[in-house]
Amino acid sequence: MARVPKQPPKPGGEMSVREAGKKGGTKVRDQYGAAFYEEIGRKGGQATRDRHGVEFYENIGQKGGQVVKDKYGSGFYEEIGHKGGQKVKELIAEAKKSAAEKEKANKSD
């Protein structure tokens, strides 16, 4: 998501719409917690699916993928796929090492 540059305070102490939105969002977060946002996000996603259908998500996913391909090139997907695969490989190795250490510790008890 694009970042909007910070605006200087308005004369007379008035808040910008962005500042007011941030202040309101912070108050709601403090009052209701993260679960509130999870619930309204789930309800919003369900309503969107009911209104537009599953194809809507497929369509916007394809559009987004095409924009990324146009911006970064098709090699970008190969690069991020490789990075993801390397991360999974590391996590599996760490899990195996941890399991072996636990097994070794249990045998010595």
Secondary structure by P-SEA (a helix, b strand, c coil): ccccccccccccccccaaaaaaaaaaaaaaaccaaaaaaaaaaaaaaaaaaccaaaaaaaaaaaaaaaaaacccaaaaaaaaaaaaaaaaaaaaaaaaaaaaaaaaaac
